[in-house]
Amino acid sequence: MALSYEIDSKLKALAPIVDEHAEWYSRVLRAVFYPERAGDPFDPPQTFARWLNEASHDDFVGKATIEKLSKLQIELYEVASDLIHDAKTSGARPDFKMYDEFVNLYDDLVYQLRRLEHDAVQADTGLDVGTGLRSKKAMTIDLEREMERRARRGKPFCLALAKIDNYDQIISLVSEDRHREIIAAVARLIKKCIRSFDDAYRSGDGEFIMCLKHSDIAGGTAATNRLRRFLEEENITIQDEKGRPFVLTMSSCVAEPLPGDSLDDLMTNMRNDLVKFNTEAPGSTTLEYFEQSPLSRYVQDVD
């Protein structure tokens, strides 16, 4: 599908925004490490805020994407301000945790903007229309990029796979409209579980994937625990064949990919673990964490 002139103009407006942030990023680092030689470098680029405001008034960018970019922008500017303030008042080397957060937020902002350019140019927003989550097609590209970043920079990330229990039974019991409502409700709760720079995907058949940046297994488990709590509060109910209500639950598996891992194999293992988990512990609490190391998996297969 050809891009309209209006969309093309908005796409071209993204390039200078990325360039301005690159220049601003350099000024912030100069102020942090050499505060005695820096003037007042904070003043973040204003063009991005104006672009967000304009984009929010049309259909070029989805509401969820606008909110994500806006929150990411605010977090980035706040951390930069804190870094500069500490450098000016103490003159000491910046706190590594805060510095690392600033670098990661900047990387994620630039990545989100570049991805927006790419998705639009390809006439594909990368979004699942029914949920506002990232699509299965976009997931493959995104996760490969995270694996590359994991190998190149040593930045960990965590995958959390969450699947609606008894999904085949549920879709046989409800109407298409009710099915869409259920999927949209689950997606809404998943969005509440992740941070502004994380990603979530609808991968089909009642399955959802959360990609949690700069997080380990503990971070993934925390996200699935939040989802379990939100599901309990939401109390989504379905009626069985005899009209008896039962509550929608989900099961999950969390894994931290390592350099050299095959994403296809990893996802297959996570899905198999969920099947086995549900077979061994039917009717268990929503979103139980289940993970096996490659060594444990090998030993089990041998036995």
PEFENWO-V628265 format. One record per pair of residues at least 12 apart in sequence whose ideal C-beta (glycine too) atoms are under 10 Angstrom apart, sorted by the first residue. I is the first residue (numbers start at 1). GAP is how many residues later the second one is. D is the distance in whole Angstrom. If there is no record, write none. Layout:
I;GAP;D / I;GAP;D
//
This chain:
1;121;10 / 1;122;4 / 1;123;9 / 2;121;8 / 3;117;7 / 3;118;7 / 3;120;7 / 4;56;9 / 6;52;8 / 6;54;8 / 7;51;9 / 7;52;10 / 7;53;6 / 7;54;10 / 7;113;7 / 7;114;10 / 7;116;9 / 8;112;9 / 8;113;9 / 9;51;10 / 10;41;8 / 10;44;8 / 10;45;7 / 10;48;8 / 10;50;5 / 10;51;8 / 10;106;10 / 10;107;10 / 10;110;8 / 11;49;9 / 11;105;8 / 11;106;6 / 11;107;10 / 11;109;6 / 11;110;7 / 12;105;9 / 13;34;8 / 13;35;10 / 13;37;9 / 13;38;6 / 13;41;8 / 13;42;9 / 14;33;10 / 14;34;9 / 14;37;7 / 14;41;10 / 14;99;6 / 14;100;8 / 14;102;7 / 14;103;5 / 14;106;9 / 15;98;9 / 15;99;10 / 15;102;8 / 16;29;9 / 16;31;7 / 16;32;10 / 16;35;10 / 17;28;7 / 17;30;5 / 17;31;5 / 17;32;10 / 17;33;9 / 17;34;6 / 17;35;10 / 17;92;10 / 17;93;10 / 17;96;7 / 18;27;10 / 18;30;9 / 18;91;9 / 18;92;6 / 18;95;5 / 18;96;7 / 18;99;9 / 19;26;9 / 19;28;10 / 20;24;9 / 20;25;4 / 20;26;9 / 20;27;6 / 20;28;8 / 21;23;8 / 21;24;6 / 21;26;9 / 21;27;7 / 21;52;9 / 21;55;9 / 21;85;7 / 21;88;7 / 21;89;7 / 21;92;8 / 22;23;10 / 22;84;9 / 22;88;8 / 23;18;10 / 23;22;8 / 24;17;8 / 24;18;9 / 24;19;8 / 24;20;6 / 24;21;6 / 24;24;10 / 24;52;10 / 24;53;10 / 24;56;8 / 24;82;9 / 25;51;9 / 25;55;9 / 25;77;9 / 25;78;9 / 25;81;5 / 25;82;10 / 25;84;10 / 25;85;9 / 26;15;9 / 27;12;9 / 27;13;10 / 27;14;4 / 27;15;8 / 27;16;9 / 27;17;10 / 27;53;10 / 27;57;10 / 28;13;6 / 28;14;7 / 28;16;9 / 28;48;10 / 28;49;10 / 28;51;10 / 28;52;5 / 28;53;9 / 28;55;7 / 28;56;7 / 28;59;10 / 28;74;7 / 28;78;9 / 29;12;9 / 29;51;9 / 29;54;9 / 29;55;10 / 29;65;9 / 29;70;9 / 29;73;9 / 29;74;9 / 29;77;10 / 31;49;9 / 31;52;8 / 31;53;5 / 31;56;6 / 31;57;8 / 32;48;9 / 32;51;5 / 32;52;6 / 32;54;8 / 32;55;5 / 32;56;9 / 32;61;9 / 32;62;5 / 32;66;10 / 32;67;7 / 32;70;8 / 33;50;10 / 33;54;8 / 33;60;8 / 33;61;8 / 33;66;9 / 34;53;9 / 35;49;8 / 35;50;10 / 35;51;9 / 35;52;4 / 35;53;5 / 35;54;9 / 35;55;9 / 35;56;6 / 35;57;10 / 35;59;10 / 36;51;9 / 36;52;9 / 36;55;7 / 38;46;8 / 38;49;8 / 38;50;9 / 40;44;9 / 40;48;10 / 41;39;9 / 41;43;7 / 42;35;8 / 42;38;7 / 42;39;6 / 42;41;10 / 42;42;6 / 42;43;9 / 44;29;8 / 44;32;8 / 44;33;5 / 44;36;7 / 44;37;9 / 45;28;10 / 45;32;10 / 48;21;8 / 48;22;9 / 48;25;6 / 48;28;10 / 48;29;10 / 48;61;9 / 48;65;9 / 49;21;8 / 49;24;7 / 49;25;10 / 49;28;10 / 51;18;9 / 51;62;10 / 52;13;10 / 52;14;6 / 52;15;10 / 52;17;6 / 52;18;6 / 52;21;7 / 53;13;9 / 53;17;9 / 55;14;9 / 55;61;9 / 56;13;10 / 56;14;8 / 60;56;10 / 60;60;8 / 60;65;10 / 61;55;7 / 61;58;10 / 61;59;8 / 61;64;8 / 61;66;10 / 62;63;7 / 62;64;10 / 62;65;6 / 62;67;10 / 62;70;6 / 63;69;8 / 64;63;8 / 64;67;9 / 64;68;4 / 64;69;8 / 64;70;10 / 64;123;10 / 64;127;7 / 65;47;8 / 65;50;10 / 65;51;7 / 65;54;9 / 65;60;8 / 65;61;9 / 65;62;8 / 65;67;9 / 65;69;10 / 67;124;9 / 67;129;8 / 68;40;10 / 68;44;7 / 68;123;9 / 68;126;10 / 68;127;10 / 68;128;6 / 68;129;8 / 68;130;9 / 68;131;9 / 69;40;8 / 69;43;6 / 69;44;8 / 69;47;8 / 69;127;8 / 70;126;9 / 71;124;9 / 71;125;4 / 71;126;9 / 72;33;7 / 72;34;10 / 72;36;6 / 72;37;5 / 72;39;10 / 72;40;7 / 72;41;10 / 72;123;9 / 72;124;5 / 72;125;6 / 73;32;9 / 73;36;7 / 73;39;10 / 73;123;9 / 74;122;9 / 75;26;9 / 75;27;10 / 75;30;6 / 75;33;9 / 75;34;9 / 75;120;9 / 75;121;6 / 75;122;8 / 76;25;9 / 76;26;7 / 76;28;10 / 76;29;4 / 76;30;6 / 76;32;8 / 76;33;6 / 76;120;10 / 76;121;9 / 77;28;9 / 78;24;10 / 78;27;9 / 79;19;6 / 79;20;9 / 79;21;10 / 79;22;5 / 79;23;5 / 79;24;10 / 79;25;9 / 79;26;6 / 79;27;9 / 80;18;10 / 80;22;6 / 80;25;9 / 80;26;8 / 82;12;9 / 82;13;9 / 82;16;6 / 82;19;10 / 82;20;9 / 83;12;8 / 83;15;6 / 83;16;7 / 83;18;9 / 83;19;6 / 86;12;8 / 86;13;10 / 100;55;9 / 100;114;8 / 101;113;8 / 103;50;10 / 103;52;10 / 104;49;10 / 104;51;7 / 104;93;7 / 104;109;7 / 104;110;5 / 105;91;9 / 105;92;7 / 105;109;10 / 107;42;8 / 107;46;9 / 107;48;9 / 107;90;9 / 107;106;9 / 107;107;10 / 108;87;10 / 108;88;8 / 108;89;4 / 108;90;9 / 108;91;10 / 108;105;7 / 108;106;9 / 109;87;9 / 109;88;8 / 111;31;9 / 111;34;8 / 111;35;10 / 111;38;9 / 111;86;9 / 111;102;10 / 112;84;9 / 112;85;8 / 112;87;10 / 115;19;9 / 115;23;8 / 115;26;9 / 115;27;8 / 115;30;9 / 115;84;10 / 118;20;10 / 118;23;9 / 119;15;10 / 119;16;10 / 119;19;7 / 119;22;10 / 122;15;10 / 122;16;10 / 124;13;7 / 124;14;8 / 125;13;9 / 126;12;4 / 126;13;9 / 126;15;8 / 126;16;8 / 126;73;10 / 126;75;10 / 127;74;10 / 127;75;9 / 128;55;9 / 128;59;8 / 128;72;10 / 128;73;8 / 128;74;4 / 128;75;9 / 128;76;9 / 128;80;10 / 129;73;10 / 130;49;10 / 130;50;6 / 130;51;10 / 130;53;6 / 130;54;6 / 130;57;8 / 130;72;8 / 131;49;9 / 131;52;6 / 131;53;6 / 131;54;10 / 131;55;8 / 131;56;3 / 131;57;8 / 131;59;8 / 131;60;9 / 131;69;9 / 131;70;9 / 131;71;5 / 131;77;9 / 132;52;8 / 132;55;6 / 132;56;8 / 132;59;7 / 132;68;9 / 132;70;9 / 133;50;10 / 133;51;10 / 133;53;10 / 133;54;5 / 133;55;10 / 133;57;7 / 133;58;7 / 133;61;10 / 133;66;8 / 133;67;5 / 133;68;6 / 133;69;5 / 133;70;9 / 133;75;7 / 133;76;9 / 133;77;9 / 134;65;5 / 134;66;7 / 134;67;5 / 134;68;8 / 134;69;10 / 134;75;9 / 134;77;9 / 135;66;7 / 135;67;7 / 135;68;9 / 135;69;10 / 136;65;6 / 136;66;7 / 136;67;5 / 136;68;6 / 136;71;9 / 136;73;9 / 137;64;9 / 138;61;9 / 138;63;7 / 139;60;8 / 139;61;9 / 139;62;4 / 139;63;9 / 139;64;6 / 139;70;6 / 139;72;8 / 139;124;9 / 139;128;10 / 140;61;10 / 140;63;10 / 140;123;8 / 140;124;9 / 142;57;6 / 142;59;8 / 142;67;10 / 142;69;7 / 143;14;9 / 143;16;8 / 143;56;9 / 143;58;9 / 143;66;8 / 143;68;6 / 143;114;8 / 143;120;6 / 143;123;9 / 143;124;9 / 144;119;7 / 146;12;10 / 146;13;9 / 146;53;9 / 146;65;6 / 146;67;7 / 146;111;8 / 146;117;9 / 147;110;6 / 147;111;9 / 147;112;8 / 147;113;9 / 147;114;7 / 147;115;9 / 147;116;6 / 147;119;10 / 148;111;9 / 149;64;9 / 150;106;9 / 150;107;6 / 150;108;8 / 150;109;6 / 150;110;10 / 150;111;9 / 151;106;10 / 151;107;9 / 151;108;4 / 151;109;8 / 151;110;10 / 152;107;9 / 154;105;8 / 155;58;8 / 155;59;6 / 155;60;10 / 156;56;9 / 156;57;9 / 156;58;7 / 156;59;7 / 156;60;5 / 156;61;9 / 156;63;9 / 156;100;6 / 156;101;8 / 156;102;9 / 157;41;9 / 157;42;10 / 157;54;6 / 157;55;6 / 157;56;5 / 157;57;7 / 157;58;6 / 157;59;9 / 157;62;9 / 157;63;9 / 157;99;7 / 157;100;7 / 158;40;9 / 158;52;8 / 158;53;8 / 158;54;4 / 158;55;8 / 158;56;9 / 158;57;4 / 158;58;6 / 158;59;6 / 158;60;9 / 158;61;5 / 158;62;4 / 158;63;9 / 158;64;10 / 158;65;8 / 158;96;6 / 158;97;7 / 158;98;5 / 158;99;8 / 159;50;6 / 159;51;7 / 159;52;6 / 159;53;8 / 159;56;10 / 159;61;7 / 159;94;9 / 159;95;7 / 159;96;5 / 159;97;8 / 159;98;7 / 159;104;9 / 159;107;7 / 159;108;8 / 159;111;7 / 160;30;9 / 160;33;8 / 160;34;9 / 160;38;10 / 160;40;9 / 160;48;9 / 160;49;7 / 160;50;4 / 160;51;8 / 160;52;7 / 160;55;9 / 160;57;10 / 160;59;9 / 160;60;4 / 160;61;8 / 160;62;10 / 160;63;5 / 160;64;5 / 160;67;8 / 160;92;6 / 160;93;8 / 160;94;5 / 160;95;8 / 160;110;9 / 160;127;9 / 160;129;9 / 161;40;10 / 161;42;8 / 161;46;7 / 161;47;8 / 161;48;6 / 161;49;8 / 161;59;10 / 161;63;9 / 161;90;9 / 161;91;6 / 161;92;5 / 161;93;8 / 161;94;8 / 161;105;10 / 161;106;7 / 161;109;5 / 161;110;7 / 161;112;9 / 161;113;7 / 162;24;8 / 162;27;10 / 162;28;7 / 162;31;9 / 162;38;9 / 162;44;9 / 162;45;7 / 162;46;5 / 162;47;8 / 162;48;7 / 162;61;9 / 162;62;6 / 162;65;6 / 162;66;9 / 162;69;10 / 162;88;5 / 162;89;7 / 162;90;4 / 162;91;8 / 162;92;9 / 162;112;9 / 162;124;9 / 162;125;7 / 163;40;9 / 163;42;8 / 163;43;6 / 163;44;5 / 163;45;7 / 163;46;10 / 163;87;6 / 163;88;6 / 163;89;7 / 163;90;9 / 163;107;10 / 163;108;8 / 163;111;6 / 163;112;9 / 163;115;9 / 163;124;10 / 164;18;8 / 164;19;8 / 164;22;7 / 164;41;9 / 164;42;4 / 164;43;8 / 164;44;8 / 164;67;10 / 164;72;10 / 164;84;7 / 164;85;8 / 164;86;5 / 164;87;9 / 165;41;8 / 165;81;10 / 165;82;10 / 165;83;8 / 165;84;5 / 165;85;6 / 165;86;6 / 165;109;10 / 165;113;7 / 165;117;9 / 165;118;9 / 165;119;9 / 165;121;8 / 165;122;10 / 166;40;9 / 166;72;9 / 166;74;10 / 166;80;9 / 166;82;9 / 166;83;8 / 166;112;9 / 166;116;10 / 166;117;10 / 167;12;10 / 167;15;10 / 167;38;6 / 167;39;3 / 167;40;8 / 167;81;10 / 167;83;9 / 168;37;8 / 168;38;8 / 169;69;9 / 169;71;8 / 169;72;9 / 169;77;10 / 170;12;7 / 170;36;7 / 170;66;10 / 170;68;6 / 170;70;10 / 170;76;9 / 170;78;7 / 171;12;10 / 171;34;9 / 171;35;8 / 172;69;9 / 173;65;6 / 173;66;7 / 173;67;7 / 173;68;7 / 173;73;10 / 174;64;6 / 174;65;8 / 178;60;8 / 179;27;10 / 179;59;10 / 181;55;9 / 182;24;9 / 182;54;6 / 182;56;8 / 182;66;7 / 183;19;7 / 183;23;8 / 183;25;9 / 184;18;10 / 185;45;10 / 185;46;9 / 185;49;6 / 185;51;6 / 185;63;9 / 186;16;9 / 186;20;8 / 186;22;7 / 186;41;9 / 186;44;9 / 186;45;8 / 186;48;9 / 186;50;8 / 186;62;8 / 186;64;7 / 187;13;8 / 187;14;10 / 187;15;6 / 187;21;7 / 188;42;9 / 188;46;9 / 189;19;10 / 189;37;9 / 189;38;6 / 189;39;10 / 189;40;9 / 189;41;4 / 189;42;6 / 189;44;9 / 189;45;6 / 189;47;9 / 189;61;9 / 190;12;9 / 190;18;6 / 190;19;9 / 190;20;7 / 190;33;9 / 190;34;10 / 190;36;9 / 190;37;6 / 190;40;9 / 190;41;10 / 190;60;10 / 191;19;10 / 192;34;7 / 192;35;8 / 192;37;10 / 192;38;6 / 193;17;7 / 193;19;9 / 193;29;9 / 193;30;5 / 193;31;8 / 193;32;9 / 193;33;5 / 193;34;5 / 193;35;10 / 193;36;9 / 193;37;7 / 194;16;6 / 194;17;8 / 194;18;7 / 194;19;9 / 194;21;10 / 194;29;6 / 194;32;9 / 194;33;10 / 195;17;8 / 195;18;8 / 195;19;9 / 195;20;9 / 195;24;10 / 195;28;9 / 197;15;9 / 197;16;5 / 197;17;8 / 198;12;7 / 198;13;6 / 198;14;5 / 198;15;6 / 198;16;9 / 198;17;8 / 198;21;10 / 198;25;8 / 199;12;4 / 199;13;9 / 199;14;8 / 200;12;9 / 200;23;10 / 203;64;8 / 203;68;10 / 205;66;10 / 206;42;10 / 206;44;8 / 207;43;10 / 207;60;10 / 207;63;10 / 207;64;8 / 207;67;9 / 208;19;9 / 208;42;8 / 208;44;9 / 209;58;8 / 209;61;9 / 210;13;6 / 210;14;8 / 210;17;8 / 210;42;9 / 210;44;9 / 211;46;10 / 212;12;10 / 212;42;9 / 212;44;9 / 215;39;10 / 215;41;8 / 216;38;10 / 216;40;5 / 217;37;6 / 217;38;8 / 217;39;5 / 217;72;8 / 217;74;7 / 218;36;9 / 218;38;9 / 218;71;10 / 219;35;9 / 219;37;9 / 220;32;9 / 220;33;9 / 220;34;4 / 220;35;8 / 220;36;7 / 220;69;8 / 220;71;9 / 221;31;9 / 221;33;6 / 221;66;9 / 221;68;5 / 221;70;9 / 222;32;10 / 223;29;9 / 223;31;8 / 223;64;9 / 224;26;9 / 224;27;9 / 224;28;4 / 224;29;9 / 224;30;6 / 224;62;9 / 224;63;5 / 224;64;9 / 224;65;6 / 225;27;9 / 225;61;10 / 225;62;7 / 225;64;8 / 226;61;9 / 227;23;7 / 227;25;7 / 227;59;8 / 227;60;6 / 228;21;9 / 228;22;8 / 228;23;10 / 228;24;8 / 228;57;7 / 228;58;5 / 228;59;4 / 228;60;9 / 228;61;10 / 229;57;9 / 229;58;9 / 230;56;10 / 230;57;10 / 231;16;8 / 231;17;7 / 231;18;7 / 231;19;6 / 231;55;6 / 231;56;8 / 232;15;8 / 232;17;9 / 232;53;9 / 232;54;7 / 232;55;10 / 234;13;9 / 234;14;8 / 235;12;6 / 235;13;9 / 236;12;4 / 236;13;9 / 247;39;9 / 248;38;9 / 249;34;9 / 249;35;9 / 249;36;8 / 249;37;4 / 249;38;8 / 250;24;10 / 250;36;5 / 250;37;6 / 250;38;10 / 251;22;10 / 251;23;5 / 251;24;9 / 251;26;6 / 251;27;6 / 251;30;9 / 251;33;8 / 251;34;9 / 251;35;7 / 251;36;6 / 251;37;6 / 251;38;10 / 251;39;8 / 252;18;9 / 252;21;10 / 252;22;8 / 252;25;9 / 252;34;8 / 252;35;4 / 252;36;7 / 252;37;7 / 252;38;8 / 252;39;10 / 253;14;10 / 253;16;9 / 253;17;4 / 253;18;8 / 253;19;9 / 253;20;5 / 253;21;5 / 253;22;10 / 253;24;7 / 253;34;10 / 253;35;9 / 253;36;7 / 253;37;5 / 253;38;6 / 253;39;9 / 254;16;8 / 254;19;10 / 254;33;10 / 254;35;6 / 254;36;8 / 254;37;6 / 255;12;9 / 255;14;8 / 255;15;6 / 255;18;9 / 255;35;10 / 255;36;6 / 255;37;9 / 255;38;10 / 256;35;9 / 258;36;9 / 261;33;9 / 265;29;10 / 266;28;10 / 269;22;9 / 269;23;8 / 269;25;9 / 269;28;7 / 270;20;9 / 270;21;8 / 270;22;10 / 272;20;10 / 272;25;9 / 273;17;5 / 273;18;7 / 273;19;6 / 273;24;9 / 274;14;10 / 274;16;7 / 276;14;8 / 276;16;9 / 276;24;10 / 277;12;9 / 277;13;5 / 278;12;9
//
